[in-house]
Amino acid sequence: MGRVERVVFLSLVLDLFAFTIPLPLFPRIIEWYTVKEGSDPHSLLSRTLYTISSIRALFYKPTSNPQRWDVVLLGGLMGSAFSTLQFLVAPQIGALSDKYGRRNVLLVTMAGNILSALVWIKSTTFPSYMLSRMIGGFSEGNVQLATAILSDISTPAERSRSLAQIGIAFAICFCIGPPIGAYYASRPVPASMKALGIELNIYAVPAFITLVLLSAETLFLAFALPETRGTRPNEGSKSLRELRQNPKTKPLGSTVEERLDLLKALRRLHFLFLGVFSGVEFTLTFLTFDLFDWNNSQNGALLGSIGIISALLQGGYVRRAISRVGEGRMARRGVFSCASALLLLSMVPRYALDRPTVAIRLFQMAAVCLAFTSATVVSSLTSHASLQCDEGVDEVTGKPLQEHPQLSKGVALGLFRSAGQLGRAIGPLIACASYWTFGPSATYASSALAMMLLTLSMRSVVKGSNTPP
């Protein structure tokens, strides 16, 4: 691993660590605001919960504690809102990084993330907390720009192995971030703050840890990360041209039109996959609550085990096998694994009451399949998309050569990420509506069918994959 790769990986760990800390706190944060502001029927939170309750009642009427379901759904909607903001801003962040440099734009987005954490610490009202989330949604650009940076410094042959580090960082942080956030959520706000009359969010301690992590990441990037836009060695561009011209491998679009068409197909695939997959992620805890009555610790252990298996697969299998298998084929295997997981999940309710041991085994098998999906699909599709981007560098000016505006790395990868974030915004809403209306078995079975159809539709992507002759 080169120096810049190490810098990017460490910054991703800090960033995603900070990002995952508040994930298990959303329902509890909303409950706290409900206690504070619930008596005011005109407050933003009261009006929002009333709207959610009215919509939820059309699909599902829980037998007990309906407010709990509304709080959980509001937490999901807040996650969808964050993804929607990312959908809107990702192309602009990518275009700005092409114009002003990856490092400069990354530092600006980090300043926005720090501001978001500061607002969270002081957000004693629901509107101020939503402001914090909005600032964070507009500012989060680390993963997108890390992808562009790693693409800048890696040759086409190394691209997939290099980008696999992003998946490893995700898996590591999703294992450790949520438990740490939950632990420090129980730590009281320092008495010295209360003595000074300073009112803070009830979860100011996790918010402060997030602020420290983001500040450390920003300082680390400011001193350690060089600018990578336009620094790609010419021999890397030559190897890419050779790949495009090799009649045996045909790894990439050989013309601008073919590359643009393949990027469109990859964006569409990214949107459809994450639309279904994010719905599965969001409803998985509903399933364990309904059928097994699992508590937060058991759900945390489930998500943590999926993260650990995913990290091991990323580091031990994907990085070694993808150059032999190809990006498109690896992604297709991951989508097929997701279809298998969904099929297994659709059978769990059938055995939950009469044969709970069988239901648990089916659920565990599905979790392993989902871990394989997490380890393969998004990283492989991202690598495949990056290989369609312009790679040449002008030998005189040192600036990147541009064959088409949508083939520059920042724009292309920004549009690719934007499509995925739109899927993440829509998927949980559709999955919840289906879960509450038709039940878990029908929801997961129909999702399995959708994933299987997606697997069959990936032939063109597999043909464009970097596979050996």
C-alpha positions in Angstrom: 0.0 0.0 0.0 1.5 3.3 -1.1 1.7 6.5 1.0 -1.4 8.2 -0.5 -3.4 5.0 -0.2 -2.5 4.8 3.5 -3.5 8.4 4.0 -6.9 7.8 2.3 -7.5 4.6 4.2 -6.8 6.1 7.6 -8.9 9.2 6.7 -11.8 6.9 5.7 -11.6 5.0 9.0 -11.8 8.3 10.9 -14.6 9.6 8.7 -16.7 6.4 8.7 -16.1 5.9 12.4 -17.6 9.4 13.0 -20.4 8.6 10.5 -21.5 5.4 12.2 -21.4 6.6 15.8 -24.9 8.2 15.7 -26.6 5.4 13.7 -28.0 3.5 16.6 -29.1 6.7 18.4 -31.7 8.0 15.9 -34.8 6.4 17.6 -33.5 7.5 21.1 -32.8 11.0 19.9 -36.3 11.3 18.5 -37.8 10.0 21.7 -35.9 12.6 23.7 -37.2 15.4 21.4 -40.7 13.8 21.7 -40.6 14.2 25.5 -39.3 17.7 25.2 -41.6 19.0 22.4 -44.4 16.4 22.2 -46.8 18.5 24.3 -46.7 21.3 21.7 -49.0 20.2 18.9 -47.7 22.9 16.7 -44.0 21.9 16.9 -42.2 20.5 13.8 -41.7 17.2 15.5 -45.4 16.8 16.5 -46.6 17.7 13.0 -44.0 15.3 11.4 -45.0 12.4 13.7 -48.7 13.0 13.1 -48.1 12.9 9.3 -46.1 9.7 9.6 -48.7 8.1 11.8 -51.4 8.9 9.3 -49.5 7.4 6.4 -48.4 4.4 8.4 -52.0 3.7 9.5 -52.9 3.2 5.8 -50.5 0.2 5.6 -50.0 -1.1 9.1 -51.7 -0.9 12.5 -49.5 -2.4 15.2 -51.3 -4.1 18.1 -49.2 -2.3 20.7 -47.1 0.9 21.1 -47.7 2.5 17.7 -45.7 5.5 18.6 -42.6 3.3 18.8 -43.1 2.3 15.2 -43.6 5.9 14.1 -40.3 6.9 15.8 -38.4 4.1 14.1 -40.0 5.1 10.8 -39.0 8.7 11.3 -35.4 7.5 11.9 -35.5 5.8 8.6 -37.0 8.9 6.9 -34.1 10.9 8.3 -31.7 8.4 6.8 -33.5 8.7 3.5 -33.4 12.5 3.7 -29.6 12.3 4.2 -29.3 10.1 1.1 -31.5 12.5 -0.9 -29.2 15.4 -0.1 -26.2 13.2 -1.2 -28.1 12.5 -4.4 -28.4 16.2 -5.1 -24.9 17.3 -4.1 -22.6 14.4 -5.3 -22.4 15.5 -9.0 -21.5 19.0 -7.9 -18.8 17.8 -5.5 -17.3 15.7 -8.3 -17.3 18.5 -10.8 -15.7 20.9 -8.3 -13.0 18.3 -7.6 -12.2 18.1 -11.3 -11.9 21.9 -11.5 -10.3 22.8 -8.1 -8.6 19.6 -7.1 -9.6 16.6 -4.9 -7.7 17.8 -1.8 -9.2 21.3 -1.8 -12.8 20.2 -2.2 -12.3 17.4 0.4 -11.1 19.9 3.0 -14.1 22.2 2.3 -16.5 19.3 2.8 -14.7 18.4 6.0 -15.4 21.9 7.3 -19.1 21.3 6.6 -18.9 18.0 8.5 -17.3 19.7 11.5 -20.0 22.4 11.4 -22.7 19.6 11.4 -21.1 18.0 14.5 -21.0 21.4 16.3 -24.7 22.1 15.6 -25.5 18.5 16.8 -23.8 19.2 20.2 -26.0 22.3 20.7 -29.2 21.0 19.1 -31.6 21.1 22.0 -34.6 21.3 19.6 -35.7 19.0 16.8 -35.4 21.7 14.0 -31.8 22.4 15.1 -31.0 18.7 15.0 -32.5 18.4 11.5 -30.3 21.4 10.5 -27.3 19.4 11.7 -28.4 16.4 9.5 -28.9 18.7 6.5 -25.5 20.3 6.8 -24.0 16.8 7.1 -25.9 15.5 4.0 -24.7 18.4 1.9 -21.1 18.1 3.2 -20.4 14.4 3.2 -17.9 13.9 0.3 -15.1 11.8 1.8 -16.1 8.4 0.3 -16.8 9.9 -3.2 -13.6 11.9 -3.3 -11.6 9.0 -1.8 -12.8 6.9 -4.7 -11.6 9.6 -7.2 -8.2 9.9 -5.4 -7.6 6.2 -5.4 -8.6 6.1 -9.1 -6.1 8.9 -9.8 -3.1 7.1 -8.3 -3.8 3.5 -9.3 -3.3 1.8 -12.6 -6.2 0.0 -14.3 -4.9 -3.4 -13.2 -4.6 -2.2 -9.6 -7.9 -0.3 -9.5 -10.2 -2.9 -8.0 -7.7 -3.9 -5.3 -7.1 -0.3 -4.4 -10.8 0.6 -4.2 -11.5 -2.5 -2.1 -10.0 -0.6 0.8 -13.1 1.6 0.9 -15.2 -1.5 1.5 -12.8 -2.7 4.2 -13.0 0.7 5.9 -16.8 0.6 5.8 -16.9 -2.9 7.2 -14.5 -2.1 10.1 -16.3 1.1 11.1 -19.8 -0.5 11.0 -18.5 -3.1 13.4 -17.1 -0.6 16.0 -18.9 2.7 15.4 -22.5 1.9 16.4 -21.5 0.0 19.7 -19.3 2.9 20.7 -22.0 5.4 19.9 -24.5 3.3 22.0 -22.0 3.1 24.9 -21.2 6.8 25.1 -24.9 7.6 24.7 -25.3 6.5 28.3 -22.5 8.8 29.5 -24.0 12.0 31.1 -23.3 15.5 29.9 -20.4 16.9 32.0 -21.7 18.6 35.1 -19.5 21.6 34.5 -21.5 22.5 31.4 -24.8 22.3 33.3 -23.2 24.5 36.1 -22.3 27.1 33.5 -25.9 27.1 32.2 -24.9 25.7 28.8 -27.7 23.5 27.5 -26.5 20.7 25.3 -28.0 17.8 23.3 -28.6 14.8 25.6 -26.2 12.9 23.4 -23.6 15.6 23.4 -20.9 13.1 24.4 -21.2 11.0 21.2 -21.5 14.2 19.3 -18.3 15.6 20.8 -16.4 12.3 20.0 -17.7 12.7 16.4 -16.4 16.3 16.4 -13.0 15.2 17.6 -12.7 12.5 15.0 -13.7 14.8 12.2 -11.3 17.5 13.4 -8.5 15.0 13.6 -9.3 13.8 10.1 -9.3 17.3 8.7 -5.9 18.2 10.2 -4.5 14.8 9.0 -5.7 15.4 5.5 -4.4 19.0 5.4 -0.9 17.9 6.3 -0.6 14.5 4.8 -2.7 14.4 1.6 -1.2 15.7 -1.6 -3.2 16.8 -4.6 -3.7 13.8 -7.0 -5.8 15.3 -9.8 -3.6 15.2 -13.0 -0.8 13.3 -11.3 -1.5 9.9 -13.0 1.7 8.5 -14.6 1.6 8.3 -18.4 2.5 4.6 -18.4 -0.8 4.0 -16.5 -2.7 5.8 -19.3 -0.8 3.7 -21.9 -1.8 0.5 -20.1 -5.4 1.6 -20.2 -5.3 2.3 -23.9 -3.8 -1.2 -24.4 -6.7 -2.7 -22.4 -9.2 -0.9 -24.5 -7.5 -2.0 -27.8 -6.9 -5.6 -26.9 -9.4 -7.7 -29.0 -9.1 -10.7 -26.7 -10.0 -9.0 -23.4 -12.3 -6.2 -24.5 -12.3 -5.0 -20.9 -13.7 -1.4 -21.4 -15.6 0.7 -23.9 -13.2 1.4 -26.8 -15.0 4.6 -27.9 -16.4 7.5 -26.0 -20.0 6.5 -26.9 -19.4 3.0 -25.6 -18.0 4.2 -22.4 -20.8 6.7 -21.9 -23.4 3.9 -22.5 -21.6 1.6 -20.1 -21.5 4.3 -17.4 -25.3 4.9 -17.9 -25.8 1.1 -17.4 -23.7 1.1 -14.3 -25.5 4.0 -12.8 -28.9 2.4 -13.5 -27.6 -0.9 -12.0 -26.2 1.0 -8.9 -29.6 2.7 -8.4 -31.7 -0.5 -8.7 -29.4 -2.6 -6.6 -29.1 -0.2 -3.7 -32.9 0.5 -4.0 -33.6 -3.1 -3.1 -30.6 -3.8 -0.9 -31.1 -0.7 1.3 -34.7 -1.8 1.8 -33.5 -5.1 3.1 -31.0 -3.5 5.4 -33.7 -1.2 6.9 -36.4 -3.9 7.4 -34.0 -6.5 8.8 -34.3 -5.3 12.3 -38.2 -5.2 11.9 -38.0 -8.9 11.1 -35.9 -9.8 14.2 -38.2 -7.7 16.3 -41.3 -9.3 15.0 -40.2 -12.9 14.9 -37.4 -13.3 17.5 -38.1 -10.4 19.8 -34.4 -9.4 19.6 -33.1 -6.5 21.6 -30.7 -3.7 20.5 -27.6 -5.7 21.6 -28.6 -8.8 19.6 -29.3 -6.6 16.5 -26.0 -4.9 17.0 -24.3 -8.3 17.2 -26.0 -9.3 14.0 -24.9 -6.2 12.1 -21.4 -6.5 13.6 -21.0 -10.1 12.4 -22.1 -9.1 8.9 -19.5 -6.4 9.0 -16.7 -8.7 10.2 -17.5 -11.3 7.5 -17.7 -8.6 4.9 -14.3 -7.2 5.9 -12.6 -10.6 5.8 -14.1 -11.3 2.4 -12.9 -7.9 1.1 -9.4 -8.3 2.3 -9.0 -12.0 1.8 -11.0 -12.8 -1.3 -12.1 -9.8 -3.3 -8.7 -8.1 -3.5 -7.1 -11.3 -4.7 -9.8 -12.7 -7.0 -11.1 -9.6 -8.8 -8.3 -9.3 -11.3 -8.9 -12.9 -12.3 -12.7 -12.8 -12.1 -13.4 -9.3 -13.4 -15.3 -6.4 -11.9 -18.6 -7.1 -13.7 -18.6 -10.8 -12.9 -17.7 -10.2 -9.3 -20.6 -7.7 -9.0 -22.9 -10.2 -10.6 -22.0 -12.9 -8.0 -22.7 -10.4 -5.3 -26.2 -9.6 -6.7 -26.9 -13.3 -7.0 -25.8 -13.8 -3.4 -28.3 -11.1 -2.4 -31.1 -12.8 -4.3 -30.2 -16.0 -2.4 -30.3 -14.2 1.0 -33.7 -12.7 0.2 -35.1 -16.1 -0.7 -33.8 -17.5 2.6 -35.3 -14.5 4.5 -38.7 -15.1 2.8 -38.8 -18.6 4.3 -37.9 -17.5 7.9 -41.5 -16.5 8.9 -42.8 -19.9 7.9 -40.7 -21.7 10.5 -40.4 -18.9 13.2 -43.3 -20.2 15.4 -43.2 -24.0 15.0 -39.5 -24.6 14.3 -37.5 -21.6 15.6 -34.2 -23.3 15.3 -34.7 -23.8 11.6 -35.7 -20.1 11.3 -32.6 -19.0 13.1 -30.4 -21.1 10.8 -32.1 -19.8 7.7 -31.6 -16.3 9.0 -27.9 -16.9 9.7 -27.3 -18.3 6.2 -29.0 -15.2 4.8 -26.7 -13.0 6.9 -23.6 -14.7 5.4 -25.0 -14.2 1.9 -25.6 -10.5 2.6 -22.1 -10.1 3.9 -20.8 -11.5 0.6 -23.0 -9.0 -1.2 -21.7 -6.1 0.9 -18.1 -7.2 0.2 -18.5 -7.3 -3.6 -21.2 -5.4 -5.4 -20.7 -1.7 -4.8 -16.9 -1.8 -4.7 -16.8 -3.8 -8.0 -19.3 -1.5 -9.7 -17.4 1.6 -8.5 -14.1 0.2 -9.9 -15.8 -0.7 -13.2 -17.2 2.8 -13.5 -13.8 4.4 -12.7 -12.2 2.5 -15.5 -14.4 4.2 -18.0 -13.1 7.7 -17.0 -10.5 9.7 -18.8 -7.1 8.6 -17.7 -4.7 10.5 -20.0 -2.4 13.4 -18.9 -1.1 16.1 -21.2 2.7 15.7 -21.3 3.3 19.4 -21.7 0.8 21.0 -19.2 0.4 18.0 -16.9 -3.4 18.5 -16.9 -5.9 15.7 -17.4 -7.0 15.1 -21.0 -10.7 15.3 -21.4 -12.4 13.3 -24.2 -15.9 14.1 -22.9 -17.2 16.3 -19.9 -19.0 13.3 -18.4 -15.9 11.1 -18.6 -13.9 13.2 -16.2 -13.4 11.3 -12.9 -15.1 13.7 -10.6 -18.2 14.1 -12.7 -18.5 10.4 -13.7 -18.0 9.1 -10.2 -20.2 11.8 -8.7 -23.1 10.9 -11.0 -22.5 7.2 -10.2 -22.6 7.8 -6.4 -25.6 10.1 -6.9 -27.6 7.3 -8.5 -26.8 4.9 -5.7 -27.8 7.5 -3.0 -31.2 8.0 -4.8 -31.7 4.2 -4.5 -30.8 4.5 -0.8 -33.4 7.3 -0.3 -36.3 5.5 -2.0 -35.6 1.8 -1.2 -36.4 1.8 2.6 -39.7 3.7 2.0 -40.9 1.1 -0.6 -39.7 -1.8 1.5 -41.4 -0.5 4.7 -44.7 0.0 2.8 -44.5 -3.5 1.4 -43.5 -5.1 4.7 -46.4 -3.5 6.5 -48.9 -4.1 3.7 -48.1 -7.6 2.4 -45.9 -9.0 5.2 -42.2 -10.1 5.3 -42.4 -13.2 3.2 -44.0 -11.5 0.2 -41.7 -8.5 0.6 -38.5 -10.6 0.6 -39.7 -13.0 -2.1 -40.5 -10.2 -4.5 -37.2 -8.5 -3.7 -35.4 -11.9 -4.4 -37.2 -12.0 -7.8 -36.1 -8.4 -8.5 -32.5 -9.2 -7.6 -32.6 -12.3 -9.8 -33.9 -10.3 -12.8 -31.1 -7.8 -12.1 -28.6 -10.6 -12.2 -29.9 -11.7 -15.6 -29.7 -8.1 -16.9 -26.0 -7.7 -16.0 -24.7 -9.6 -19.1 -23.7 -6.4 -20.8 -21.8 -5.2 -17.7 -20.0 -8.6 -17.4 -19.0 -8.4 -21.1 -17.4 -5.0 -20.4 -15.5 -6.4 -17.4 -11.8 -6.6 -17.1 -11.4 -10.3 -17.5 -8.4 -12.2 -18.8 -8.3 -13.7 -22.3 
